[in-house]
């Protein structure tokens, strides 16, 4: 039995904070179609969700020159930037509980500052996160570990005491390779194959137990929140 203690929590944005998977898929698919490129569901799963835009551009338009790729990316960003997306069920409640207990929070995303600001403002979460790491803050995006390692440094928190919520394979790989512990959000059970300890449909499916003890634990049976959170795992 191995015990992991967590003193900070990191959230991905798309698919974890907001339900934006359909918006992202439609933006890339519709713009690509204008340029005569069709996108399969396998491609979406492998090369879009959780990936930096530049990576997707190269994978999707390998024969296009850089100026054309920039135009394509601008069109995709414009379609995504002001799209209204609902919060993932239960995430607002979890964030509120964590903030009440002074647990440091980070938003770590492959999105960009203007879109991040729009999302946070739309949902009244402008002050929810102590730090935000966007695609512009790292030279290597997910699945590289850089973004989560940077978040841990900004929070002044050991990376092995960071709990990460992710919804994509590349995001889970990024979190796990950084040294953090990762839980999957969504319906992709294959995330466990890439290092996620468990996968939950949404945050309402993550069992929650209130605790009055000074130190609390995130276990397979539930989440007990206090001044810190920890997770007991069998390994």
Long-range contacts (C-beta under 8 A, 24 or more apart in sequence): 1-232, 1-233, 1-234, 1-235, 2-232, 2-233, 2-234, 2-235, 3-230, 3-231, 3-232, 3-233, 4-160, 4-161, 4-181, 4-230, 4-231, 4-232, 4-233, 5-161, 5-228, 5-230, 5-231, 6-161, 6-162, 6-163, 6-181, 6-218, 6-228, 6-229, 6-230, 6-231, 7-103, 7-104, 7-157, 7-158, 7-161, 7-162, 7-228, 7-229, 8-103, 8-104, 8-105, 8-106, 8-152, 8-155, 8-157, 8-161, 8-162, 8-163, 9-98, 9-103, 9-104, 9-105, 9-106, 9-162, 9-163, 9-164, 9-165, 9-229, 10-105, 10-106, 10-107, 10-108, 10-148, 10-151, 10-162, 10-163, 10-164, 10-165, 10-175, 10-180, 11-91, 11-95, 11-105, 11-106, 11-107, 11-108, 11-129, 11-164, 11-165, 12-50, 12-107, 12-108, 12-109, 12-164, 12-165, 12-166, 12-167, 12-168, 12-171, 13-107, 13-108, 13-109, 13-111, 13-116, 13-119, 14-49, 14-50, 14-109, 14-110, 14-111, 14-167, 15-49, 15-50, 15-88, 15-167, 15-168, 15-185, 15-186, 16-88, 16-91, 16-165, 16-166, 16-167, 16-185, 17-87, 17-88, 17-91, 17-107, 17-119, 17-125, 18-85, 18-86, 18-87, 18-88, 18-119, 18-123, 19-85, 19-86, 19-87, 19-88, 20-80, 20-83, 20-85, 21-49, 21-167, 23-79, 23-80, 23-83, 23-85, 24-48, 24-49, 24-80, 26-79, 27-76, 27-79, 27-80, 27-83, 28-56, 28-60, 28-76, 30-79, 31-72, 31-75, 31-76, 31-79, 32-60, 32-61, 32-72, 34-75, 35-61, 35-64, 35-72, 37-61, 45-169, 46-169, 49-167, 49-168, 49-170, 50-110, 50-142, 50-143, 50-166, 50-167, 50-168, 50-169, 50-170, 50-171, 50-174, 51-110, 51-141, 51-142, 51-168, 51-170, 52-110, 52-135, 52-141, 52-142, 53-77, 53-110, 53-135, 54-141, 55-141, 77-112, 77-115, 80-115, 81-114, 81-115, 81-118, 82-118, 84-122, 85-119, 87-123, 88-185, 88-202, 88-203, 89-202, 89-203, 89-204, 90-202, 90-203, 90-204, 90-205, 90-206, 91-202, 91-203, 92-123, 92-125, 93-203, 94-203, 94-206, 94-208, 94-223, 95-125, 95-128, 97-208, 97-225, 98-225, 98-229, 99-128, 101-216, 101-225, 101-226, 101-227, 101-229, 102-227, 103-225, 103-227, 103-228, 103-229, 104-130, 104-155, 104-157, 105-129, 105-130, 106-130, 106-131, 106-132, 106-133, 106-151, 106-154, 106-155, 106-162, 107-131, 107-132, 107-133, 108-132, 108-133, 108-147, 108-148, 108-151, 108-164, 109-133, 109-134, 109-135, 110-134, 110-135, 110-141, 110-142, 110-147, 111-135, 112-136, 130-154, 130-155, 131-155, 142-168, 142-170, 142-171, 142-173, 142-174, 143-169, 143-170, 143-171, 143-173, 143-174, 143-177, 144-174, 144-177, 145-174, 145-175, 145-177, 145-178, 145-179, 146-178, 147-174, 147-178, 148-174, 148-175, 148-178, 148-180, 149-178, 149-179, 152-178, 152-180, 163-218, 163-229, 163-231, 166-191, 166-196, 167-191, 169-194, 172-196, 181-231, 181-233, 197-231, 197-233
